[in-house]
């Protein structure tokens, strides 16, 4: 009988391919300046990928938020993912929205690549929406403050939220600050949702029902438009 082959030896040493740390981390953000800051997160430029941003949790802001909410602070301690549950919510919404037939060729949102370790904790890797000149794209809120919320932009915003409703995307924070107007990583111009999406309630009825979600999205959008200034004429 043939002799049994010897078990393969386990690999030893460091055989990591060049550039692996640039992808999986740890990515050093200790000397980086945030490009933006939200209620509970900082946004950094990815140091190795021009088309990506890294969102990291602001643990101090989170602690202040929970300090004023004892019940939420109590039940959050039983969540294994801790502060990073927001990553799961957003990634889950991204997967659910982009894998179901909706009639929308490409859902108008900043795409999510995954997660990587950073010197500031686990970071969420997301698509950068740019202004075409090397900077971050302005948000619709920025344009409105600058008097650049035009009739054409208002019509595009109407279509934008209709597309999100068609795609059954659940939005928990309807804000003009969460809609960027610029170019995605492929250079395609348009409006893109960059934050404020994902299912939060314990009973996710809007994730279950496309009809209820559409009604909620359009109701919240109507309230948002009512708070915004009237569109100005398009420049000649």
N, C-alpha and C positions, 0 to 999 in steps of 0.2 A: 504494500500500500504506500502511496506517496506520503511523505512526511508532511505534517502540518506546517504551513508557512508561519514564519515568525511574525509576531504582532508588530505593526509599524511603530517606529520610535516617535515619541511626542516631539514636536518642534521645540527648539530652544532658541534663546536669544531674541533680539528685536528685529523682526523682519517686516516692519511696517513700511508700506510703500511711501515714497516721497509725496508730500502734500496731504497725507491722511489727516494730520492734525488740523490742517486748514479747513477740512470738511467736518470732521467729528469733534474737534476741539481737544483739549481746552483752548478756547479762543481768548486771547488777552485783551480785555477792554479797559484795563486799569487806567490807561492814559487817554482814553477816547472821550470825546465830548458828545453828549446826546444830541441827536438831530431834532428830537421832539420828546415831549413828556405828556403822558395822559394821566388819568386819575390814579392808576396803580402800576404804570409801566413806563420804562424808559425805552426810547427807540434809538438804536445806533446803526451807523453804516457798517456792513460786513467788511472787515479789513481785507479780505481776499477776493470777494466777489462783488463787483460794482452793481450788479443787478439785484442784490439782496440786502435786506435790512435784518437786524436782530432785535427782537423785543425781549426785554428782561424785566422781571418783577421789581417793583419798588417796595421792598419789604417794610420800610418805615411807614410809608403811606398806608400800606395794608394794615399794619398794627394799629395805627390811629383810627382807621375805619372800623376795625373789629372792636376796639376798645369802647366805642360808643354803641355797640350792638351786642350785648351780652349773650342773647340767645343764639345769634349766628356764630359768635365766637365759641360757644359751647359745642354746637353740632359740627363745626368745621374741624374740630380736633379729631373726629372720627373718620375724616376723609383721608385716605392714604396719600392722595396726590397733593394734599395741602393747598398751598397758594397756586399751584400750577393747574388746578382744575380748569381755569380759563383756557389754557392751551388745549385741553381735551375737548372742551365745548366748541372752540373755533375750528379745530381740525376735524371733529366729527361733522360739523355743519358743512365744511368745505367738501368732505368726502360725499356726504349725502346729496348735496346740491349738484355736484359735478358728475355724478354717476347715474342720474335718473333722467329719462327723456323729459324734456321740458319745452322744446320748441325754441329754446335760446341757444344759439350756436356756441357761444362762450359766455359763461356767467360773468358779468362785469364786476369782478372783485379781485383784489390782490391775492395771488395764489400763494399757498403755503407749501414750503418744501419739506419741513420737518423740524427737528430740534437738535441743538448742539450744546455741549457744555461750554460755559464761559467762566471767566474769572469773577463774574457777578452772579453766578448761578445758571441754571438751565435757561437757555434762550430759544425763542421760537423764530425760525428762519422764514421770512416772508418776502414776497416780491416787492421790489422798490418801484414806485410810480414816480417818474421824474418830470421835470418841467422842460426837458429838451435842451437845457443849457448847463447841465451838471448838478442842478439843485433838486431838492424835493419838489414835487408838484404842489401847487397851492390847492387848498380845499375850497369847496363851494362857499364855505363860511368866509374864508380869506377874500375870495373874489367879491362877495357881497359887501364886505367892509370897505373894499376899495372902489365901490361903485361900478363893478364890472359884471354884475349879475344881469346879463342881457336877455332880451326876448328869446334869442336862439338858445342860450344856455338854459333858460327856464323850460323850454320845450324839450331839450335833451334830458333835463332832470326828470320831467314827467315820464318820459320813455324809459329812463333808467330804473325808476322804482317800479314801473309796470313790468319790466323784464325781471327784476328781482322777485316780484310776486309770482310771475309765471314759472320761475325756477324753484318756487317753494322754499325760498331762503328765509329763515327765521331771523328777524332783526330785533334785538332787545334795546338798542340805544339808537333811536332815530334822530340823527344830528347831521347838520350840514358840515360839521367838522370831521365827520367820518367818511366823507365823499371827496376823493381827490380828482382833480381835473388835469390830466397830463398824458404821459406815455408809459405803457407797460414795458417789461423787459425786452419785448420783441419790437418795440418802437411803434406799437399800435396806439393811436390817440383815442381818448374817450374819458368817460367818468368811471371811477372804480371805487368800490366799497373797501375801505382799509381797516375798519374796526367796527365794533358794536353789533356783531352777529353771533349767533349761537343760542342754544336752548338753555334757559336758566331755571324755569319753574320745575318743581318736583313732579307735577302732572303736566307733561308737555303737550297740551291739546293742540297747539299751533303747529307742532311738528307732525302730529297725527293727521290733521285736516288741512288740506290745501285751501279749501274754501274759507275756513276760519282765519287762516294765516293771511290770505289775500285781503280779507276785510280789515284785519288789524293793520297790515302794512299800509293800505291806502288811507285808512283813518288817521294813522299817525303821520303819514306824509301830508295829508291835508292840513293837519295841525302845524306841521313844520313850515309849510308854505305860508300859512297865515301869519307866522312870526317873522318871516323874511321880508325884506323890502320889495316893493314892486319892481318888476324887471325894467331895465332902461333900454332905450332903442339901441340896436346894433350900430357900431361905428360904420361910417361910409367906407 
